[in-house]
Every structure is written in structure tokens, then in C-alpha cells.
């Protein structure tokens, strides 16, 4: 083989004079997406149509928690949809994960929008075998200064800055080793993240997920964030999630 031929065929190496050996190239990590839903009919068509345009190679499962507003019917127009017996976020996410056989599981809230580069960003992060999973930074769909201020902190690794609306992703084998999400009606994402950090590095990708600011706008940005911080702090101090669910005035 001439020098020029070797340059033009980077995927080939010489095994011995006159013979070529092709290097093995690992296929890219496959990604499956789980979207839990409960009474989201008002936003679901817009949300799922955007997701449908963005995703080309991912398998997507919608898991409805027994909605009474037709959410399951709407979801079924776009993606494979499962119906859970109750609006339990942890159980819904586990049921969706069980329907997928992908290398990476990505959990997305119905009112959160993935960035266009999500696929490459996840695969790049998981090239490091020490990384167990991660999430994206957060942005809101309302231009409020306090929301931008809060969003800025989501680039840091602190336990008070990351929730499920930032689209957690995890290697499938680690998810199975963890036993998935806990059967909790509230704070399943916080509890999951606590255990995930014990399995390896948790990374925050520089791209933002854009989520709805509806709860913050309804209850007040500062008030909502104080509630979030207080609830997580009490959970970390050992107060059971089921007890905190009764204290929290608006879970969903």
C-alpha cells in the first residue's frame, strides 16, 4: 500500500504486507426516552409534536398515570403509550424504562423541551466510563429575572439545583443495578439522584432544557423556590417523602 493510500483509508491498518485489517468501530450509544404524564392535555400536543420533530433514532414511551383529561389518547397519537394504575412518578418511569432496550435511558417531563444537540451531548459525556449519568442545565420559558438567576445555578453540582425537569439520563446497566426509581409519590427524582451519585460521576451538560414556568408564575417565583429548597432540605434530613407530600400544597 502506498503512503497516499494509507492516508486516504484511515479505517484500515496493515496486518502484514499485502493484507488489510479493518479497525472495529463501536456503534454509538442508543437512547430511549420515557415521558411520564398526568392530566397534561392542555400542553401535550405541542410538547409531543416538538419531541417528534427532534427525535430521529430514539424509541419513546409515554406513561400516563391514569389521567382524566384524555392525555393518554393524545399521547397515543404520537408515541407508544402505556397507562399506569396511579399517578406515581417513580412507578411511571420504571414502567416506561421496562419497555425500552436502549443503552441510555433519558427521563423527560412533558412540559420540558430537550435541546437540539441532546443526542451528541449525552454520547460525548458517556465516553468517560466513570460517568454514570447526568442532566442538562435548566432554562424557563418565561423571561423573568429571578428565573434566570435560579437557572444560572443549575450549572453547578449541588443537590439543591437538580430536579427531574432537567431531564436525567443514566446508563441502562446502572439503572437496573439501582433497581430503578423508588416507589414514591413525591421526590422520586431527588431520591434517585442521591443513589445515582453513589454509582459514579454525575455530569451537568452545558445545554439547557427549557421547562415551563407555570408553577413559579402561579405561586410566585421566590415562594416556589423557597418551597423547593425547604422540601429537599427536609428530605435530606430524613423526613419521609410521603410525609412531605402531604405538606406540599401542589405536587403536580
Steps between C-alpha positions, in 0.01 A plus 500: 500500500633845415526781755222681317270199524562470873404865548185464296388190693527592871273213603750244365827374652760262357485161669790368285635599159227471242212458751267760652341483841197716572479661841187420697285804571249486786148609403374819669307459821128459442261721697145430617273773639232463768240775549269474805164671455210585728217732391714694252250523212532878481869487402546147371442549126753780475751322722486165322498646152823685581649182641396309190677751274816492712544125539608290203650181639374483858222274625251696711246375752231715662369371833169648607413489869127452454415846369138610488545762229580284198878527529551131421295529180697804386833337583405191302471712186874565515684220683457163663300563816464296817239568769600468864249426774580814698677838462818377666801655326747233609281211386423674171869550423581139584221372281621707208860384549384138495363557149837612364814305416741787441848572634394827662172596664390864486211616721319809373212692655209579271546874545877498438663540157826329411774701326568412137846369585391270779602180322862596431538660843392182682717274290801727545455505880468122518827443317646533847435160664500666842180688414187322624255760377413865507255771406480827309508856622161662544329793331142621530255605232429831679749793495494578871824623665457275803446197279816581304684539831381161621581340165858625520561286809399179324846478339642408839490149655324586828213276613258796521540593134391187312154357456328274251397787272865519393466166317708245692683242291670182622678196359249219480717248686538743789126571504431127528769456765332776701161336468364804317301773671358454846125451541440852627209736429728800544873582470577182305746701290684635805527154655614352168770763458631433850556133414627569150783717633624196691543305174739738327541852370189708444553762230306815416501555125547860380184497285175613665169320518221758475222430746168662579497775761128453566535390863742779581276759337189365671643492851774761474859437392664563838230317694519194272877483522493533879252211509725290277808566713319437827346174379834362376673607822239319711530192280878500540450526876302177495136609478318234289387604153143387574485738797641786294244433226226587747674826588561609145199697373536413131690188396410490130 
